Amino acid sequence: MKLFGALKALLKTGESNQSLNEAEQKELNHAIVELMLEMVKADFVELYAEKTALSDYLSKELNLSKEDVTRYIEEAELRTDFSISLETQTNVINNYLGISQKLELMQHMWALAVADNEVHLLEHHLFYKAGQLLGIKKTQLDEICQSQNT
């Protein structure tokens, strides 16, 4: 899927003006996966299509074993369980990504939201809240939603 390839490039290369060391890249990867996991869990129903999209990305595009995928998601679930806002993840992302990468990330988040062919009000709210915290204009977020609805 196009979604997975683009996410792989985003997570691995970063496309920012700075080179990330291994620890920074891992911190960024965790923040992105946690934010995406928040989208999967946003409507309180973790549907197969959404969970599969996230798991497939981790296993196929990052070449992680099934055990590594399970561990990575478990770590993200633990971290998001103790997160009281999206600011933890978005602060990290803001530190490492430029606006074009953040827009690309938001496109992938929206793709997760529509993976089950239904966008719940809570997913919609999460999308716009994350976008706001990432410094993305509402009109740009609206464009993402409209482009993937057609």
Phi, psi and chi 1 to 4 in degrees:
 res  aa     phi    psi   chi1   chi2   chi3   chi4
   1 MET       -  147.7  -88.9  180.0  112.0      -
   2 LYS   -61.1  -38.2 -172.9  177.1  178.2 -178.3
   3 LEU   -54.9  -46.9  165.4   68.4      -      -
   4 PHE   -67.9  -41.8  -60.4  133.8      -      -
   5 GLY   -63.1  -42.5      -      -      -      -
   6 ALA   -67.7  -39.9      -      -      -      -
   7 LEU   -65.6  -38.5  -84.2  173.4      -      -
   8 LYS   -59.8  -46.3  177.7 -178.8  178.7 -177.2
   9 ALA   -63.3  -41.5      -      -      -      -
  10 LEU   -63.4  -46.1  179.5   65.7      -      -
  11 LEU   -72.1  -35.1  -71.6  173.8      -      -
  12 LYS   -85.0  -39.1  -76.1 -164.1  170.8 -177.0
  13 THR   -99.1  -33.0   63.7      -      -      -
  14 GLY    81.5  -31.5      -      -      -      -
  15 GLU    47.7   21.4 -170.8 -165.7  -58.3      -
  16 SER   -93.9  173.9   67.8      -      -      -
  17 ASN   -74.1  -13.9  -66.1  -26.7      -      -
  18 GLN  -109.5  147.9   55.2 -175.3  -37.7      -
  19 SER   -86.5  135.0  -67.9      -      -      -
  20 LEU   -98.4  136.7  -57.2  179.8      -      -
  21 ASN   -78.7  176.3   64.4   37.7      -      -
  22 GLU   -60.4  -41.7 -172.5  175.4  -30.9      -
  23 ALA   -66.2  -41.7      -      -      -      -
  24 GLU   -65.9  -41.7  -68.3  169.2  -29.8      -
  25 GLN   -63.9  -40.4 -171.9   64.4   54.0      -
  26 LYS   -64.8  -42.0 -174.3  174.8 -179.4  177.9
  27 GLU   -61.4  -43.1 -179.9 -177.5   28.3      -
  28 LEU   -64.8  -45.4  175.4   59.9      -      -
  29 ASN   -58.7  -44.8  -69.6   -7.5      -      -
  30 HIS   -60.7  -44.8  -87.7  -70.2      -      -
  31 ALA   -61.9  -42.4      -      -      -      -
  32 ILE   -66.6  -46.0  -70.1  171.4      -      -
  33 VAL   -64.7  -39.7  172.7      -      -      -
  34 GLU   -62.5  -43.1  -71.1  167.4   23.0      -
  35 LEU   -63.6  -41.8 -170.4   59.5      -      -
  36 MET   -67.3  -36.8  -66.2  179.8   75.4      -
  37 LEU   -64.6  -35.9 -174.7   61.2      -      -
  38 GLU   -59.0  -38.4  -71.0  -73.7   -5.9      -
  39 MET   -66.9  -41.7 -178.5   59.0   79.9      -
  40 VAL   -60.2  -38.8  169.7      -      -      -
  41 LYS   -91.2   -3.6  -64.0  165.3   57.2  173.0
  42 ALA   -57.3  -38.6      -      -      -      -
  43 ASP   -93.6   12.1   58.4    2.7      -      -
  44 PHE    65.5    9.7  -60.3  104.1      -      -
  45 VAL  -128.1  105.7  178.5      -      -      -
  46 GLU   -85.2   92.7  -63.4  177.9   38.0      -
  47 LEU   -77.4  154.4  -64.8  176.5      -      -
  48 TYR   -55.3  -45.3  178.6   77.0      -      -
  49 ALA   -60.5  -42.3      -      -      -      -
  50 GLU   -70.3  -46.2  -65.6  168.1  -27.8      -
  51 LYS   -65.5  -37.8  -71.0  178.9   91.7  171.1
  52 THR   -64.7  -42.1  -60.8      -      -      -
  53 ALA   -60.0  -43.2      -      -      -      -
  54 LEU   -68.9  -45.6 -176.5   57.4      -      -
  55 SER   -64.8  -42.8  -67.0      -      -      -
  56 ASP   -60.3  -41.9  -75.2  -10.0      -      -
  57 TYR   -58.5  -49.8  163.1   70.8      -      -
  58 LEU   -64.5  -40.3  -66.9  172.5      -      -
  59 SER   -79.5  -47.9   64.3      -      -      -
  60 LYS   -80.1  -48.1  -68.2  178.3 -176.7  172.9
  61 GLU   -82.6  -27.0  -61.6  -57.5  -37.0      -
  62 LEU  -102.7    3.7  -65.5 -178.6      -      -
  63 ASN    54.3   44.0  -62.5  -41.9      -      -
  64 LEU   -95.6  144.7  -63.8  174.6      -      -
  65 SER   -70.0  166.4   68.7      -      -      -
  66 LYS   -58.7  -39.5 -173.7  175.2 -178.1  175.9
  67 GLU   -65.5  -41.4  -65.1   80.4   21.2      -
  68 ASP   -65.3  -39.2  -72.0  -18.8      -      -
  69 VAL   -61.5  -47.3  167.9      -      -      -
  70 THR   -58.9  -45.8  -59.6      -      -      -
  71 ARG   -65.3  -43.4 -174.0  172.5   53.3 -109.5
  72 TYR   -61.6  -44.9 -153.8   90.9      -      -
  73 ILE   -68.5  -39.7  -69.9  174.6      -      -
  74 GLU   -61.4  -42.2  -74.5  173.2   -4.0      -
  75 GLU   -62.4  -43.4  -72.4  175.8   15.1      -
  76 ALA   -64.7  -39.5      -      -      -      -
  77 GLU   -64.8  -40.7  -74.5  178.0  -19.6      -
  78 LEU   -62.9  -45.7  -76.1  173.6      -      -
  79 ARG   -65.4  -39.9  -70.1  171.1   66.2  151.0
  80 THR   -73.9  -26.9   58.5      -      -      -
  81 ASP   -63.5  -29.6  -75.9  -13.9      -      -
  82 PHE   -99.6    0.0  -67.2  103.4      -      -
  83 SER   -87.5  128.8  177.1      -      -      -
  84 ILE   -96.9   -6.9   56.7  173.3      -      -
  85 SER  -154.8  173.6   74.7      -      -      -
  86 LEU   -81.3   -4.5  -59.9  174.5      -      -
  87 GLU   -64.3  -32.2  -69.9 -178.4   18.8      -
  88 THR   -58.2  -51.2  -55.8      -      -      -
  89 GLN   -71.2  -44.8  -63.5   91.8   -4.0      -
  90 THR   -68.5  -30.7   56.3      -      -      -
  91 ASN   -63.0  -43.3  -75.7  -19.8      -      -
  92 VAL   -63.4  -47.3  170.6      -      -      -
  93 ILE   -61.2  -42.0  -66.2  166.0      -      -
  94 ASN   -62.2  -31.0  -79.5  -31.6      -      -
  95 ASN   -69.7  -28.1  -75.9  -24.0      -      -
  96 TYR  -115.1  -21.6  -63.9  121.3      -      -
  97 LEU  -112.5  147.2  -62.4 -176.3      -      -
  98 GLY   -86.0  176.1      -      -      -      -
  99 ILE   -62.2  -39.1 -171.6   66.1      -      -
 100 SER   -65.9  -37.9   62.5      -      -      -
 101 GLN   -69.7  -36.3  -62.9  135.6  -42.8      -
 102 LYS   -67.3  -38.0  -70.5 -171.8 -101.1 -174.5
 103 LEU   -63.8  -40.4  -75.4  167.8      -      -
 104 GLU   -63.9  -42.3 -172.7  175.4  -23.9      -
 105 LEU   -59.7  -42.8  174.2   60.7      -      -
 106 MET   -65.5  -34.0  -66.6  -53.4  -64.2      -
 107 GLN   -61.6  -40.5  -70.2  171.3  -12.9      -
 108 HIS   -71.9  -36.0  -59.1  -56.7      -      -
 109 MET   -62.9  -42.3  -83.9 -169.0   63.6      -
 110 TRP   -65.7  -36.9 -170.5 -109.4      -      -
 111 ALA   -60.9  -37.3      -      -      -      -
 112 LEU   -65.7  -40.1  -90.3  179.3      -      -
 113 ALA   -62.9  -36.8      -      -      -      -
 114 VAL   -94.1    3.1  -60.3      -      -      -
 115 ALA   -58.6  -30.0      -      -      -      -
 116 ASP   -97.0   13.5   60.3   -3.0      -      -
 117 ASN    63.4   21.4  -64.2  -42.9      -      -
 118 GLU  -151.3  129.2 -179.3 -178.9   -5.7      -
 119 VAL  -106.9  114.0  178.0      -      -      -
 120 HIS   -76.3  152.3 -169.7  -83.7      -      -
 121 LEU   -55.5  -38.3 -178.9   61.5      -      -
 122 LEU   -67.5  -34.9  -66.4  171.2      -      -
 123 GLU   -66.8  -41.9  -69.2  171.6  -39.9      -
 124 HIS   -59.9  -46.9 -169.9  -94.6      -      -
 125 HIS   -63.4  -44.7  176.5   71.3      -      -
 126 LEU   -59.6  -43.4  175.9   78.8      -      -
 127 PHE   -58.3  -49.2  175.6   78.3      -      -
 128 TYR   -70.8  -35.5  -81.7   91.3      -      -
 129 LYS   -66.0  -45.8 -178.0   64.4  176.9  173.5
 130 ALA   -61.5  -43.7      -      -      -      -
 131 GLY   -60.0  -42.5      -      -      -      -
 132 GLN   -61.1  -45.8  175.6 -170.2   12.8      -
 133 LEU   -66.5  -24.6  -69.6  169.8      -      -
 134 LEU   -87.8    0.7  -68.5  172.4      -      -
 135 GLY    79.2   25.8      -      -      -      -
 136 ILE   -98.2  135.1  -60.5  171.4      -      -
 137 LYS   -69.1  148.2  -63.9  176.4 -174.6  174.3
 138 LYS   -58.3  -38.7 -176.4 -178.2 -179.7  -51.7
 139 THR   -62.4  -35.2   55.1      -      -      -
 140 GLN   -69.8  -38.6  -67.1  171.3  -58.4      -
 141 LEU   -66.6  -41.0  -63.0  171.0      -      -
 142 ASP   -58.7  -41.1  -68.6  -19.8      -      -
 143 GLU   -62.1  -40.6  -72.0  174.2   11.9      -
 144 ILE   -61.5  -46.9  -68.9  169.9      -      -
 145 CYS   -61.4  -45.1  -63.8      -      -      -
 146 GLN   -68.4  -37.6  -68.9  170.3    0.9      -
 147 SER   -68.4  -30.4   70.4      -      -      -
 148 GLN   -93.5   -5.2  -68.4 -169.3   18.8      -
 149 ASN   -90.5  -12.0  -74.7  -20.6      -      -
 150 THR   -97.0      -   56.2      -      -      -
